[in-house]
Amino acid sequence: MPKPLPAVRRAVPLEESMLLSMAQSPQFVVEFPFLSRLAGYAVSTGPGCSTCGGNAKSVQKQSAIDAVKLTIFEMPDEKKKTLKRLLNADRVSVILRIGQNVVERSF
């Protein structure tokens, strides 16, 4: 008897935790090498202040996440289809703040 296919998720938002999780998965990093930018941020460093550099790490992490989201925005349709297949999703959404604007894209 064939194994049943897993249920497809209707919508998957690519938020920080999802992106960090994807960056730890070799399957995703092989297909999307730009995720490797996030590999060093998987473990939370906790709160920090500007005097010890903790705040600077947080800013760097957010910049890396924003860069990954922007790259996903700009991916060709074929790569977006691959991402949806790997996430087992009908629809993927990405929200990115660009300056004062918040941009959401779904595919």
C-alpha positions as CSV (number, residue, x, y, z in Angstrom):
1,M,0.0,0.0,0.0
2,P,1.5,3.4,-1.0
3,K,2.4,5.8,1.8
4,P,-0.1,8.7,2.0
5,L,1.2,12.1,1.0
6,P,1.5,14.7,3.9
7,A,-1.1,17.4,4.0
8,V,-0.1,20.5,2.1
9,R,0.0,23.6,4.2
10,R,-2.2,26.4,2.8
11,A,0.1,29.3,3.6
12,V,3.5,29.5,5.1
13,P,4.8,32.9,6.3
14,L,8.6,33.2,6.1
15,E,9.3,34.8,9.4
16,E,12.6,35.0,11.3
17,S,12.3,31.6,13.0
18,M,11.4,29.8,9.8
19,L,14.3,31.4,7.9
20,L,16.7,30.5,10.7
21,S,15.4,26.9,10.7
22,M,15.8,26.7,6.9
23,A,19.4,28.0,7.2
24,Q,20.2,25.0,9.4
25,S,18.8,22.5,6.9
26,P,21.3,21.2,4.3
27,Q,18.4,20.5,1.9
28,F,17.5,24.2,1.9
29,V,21.0,25.6,1.9
30,V,22.0,23.4,-1.1
31,E,19.0,24.7,-3.1
32,F,19.2,28.2,-1.8
33,P,22.9,29.1,-0.9
34,F,22.0,32.6,0.2
35,L,20.5,31.1,3.4
36,S,24.0,30.3,4.6
37,R,24.2,34.0,5.6
38,L,21.9,33.1,8.5
39,A,23.8,30.1,9.8
40,G,25.7,31.9,12.5
41,Y,22.5,33.5,13.9
42,A,20.6,30.3,14.7
43,V,21.4,30.4,18.4
44,S,19.8,33.4,20.2
45,T,22.4,35.5,21.9
46,G,19.9,37.1,24.2
47,P,19.4,40.7,24.9
48,G,22.4,43.1,24.7
49,C,23.3,46.7,25.0
50,S,25.3,48.9,22.8
51,T,28.2,49.0,25.2
52,C,29.0,45.3,24.9
53,G,28.1,44.9,21.3
54,G,24.9,42.8,21.8
55,N,22.8,45.4,20.1
56,A,25.2,45.5,17.2
57,K,24.7,41.7,16.8
58,S,21.0,42.1,16.8
59,V,21.2,44.8,14.1
60,Q,23.5,42.5,12.0
61,K,21.1,39.6,12.4
62,Q,18.2,41.7,11.3
63,S,20.2,43.0,8.3
64,A,21.0,39.4,7.3
65,I,17.4,38.4,7.6
66,D,16.2,41.3,5.5
67,A,18.8,40.5,2.8
68,V,17.6,36.9,2.7
69,K,13.9,38.1,2.4
70,L,14.9,40.5,-0.4
71,T,16.6,37.7,-2.2
72,I,13.5,35.6,-1.9
73,F,11.4,38.5,-3.3
74,E,13.7,38.6,-6.3
75,M,14.0,34.9,-7.0
76,P,12.8,33.6,-10.4
77,D,9.5,31.8,-10.5
78,E,11.1,28.4,-10.9
79,K,13.0,28.8,-7.6
80,K,9.9,30.0,-5.8
81,K,8.1,26.8,-7.0
82,T,11.0,24.8,-5.6
83,L,10.7,26.7,-2.2
84,K,7.0,26.0,-2.0
85,R,7.6,22.3,-2.8
86,L,10.3,22.0,-0.1
87,L,8.0,23.8,2.4
88,N,5.1,21.6,1.3
89,A,3.0,24.8,0.9
90,D,0.4,26.1,-1.5
91,R,1.4,29.7,-0.8
92,V,4.4,31.4,0.8
93,S,4.4,35.0,2.1
94,V,7.3,37.2,2.9
95,I,7.0,40.6,4.8
96,L,9.9,43.0,4.5
97,R,10.3,46.5,5.9
98,I,12.1,48.8,3.4
99,G,12.7,52.2,5.0
100,Q,9.3,53.3,6.4
101,N,7.3,51.0,4.1
102,V,6.2,47.4,4.8
103,V,6.0,45.3,1.7
104,E,4.3,41.9,1.6
105,R,4.6,39.4,-1.3
106,S,3.0,36.1,-1.7
107,F,3.6,33.5,-4.3
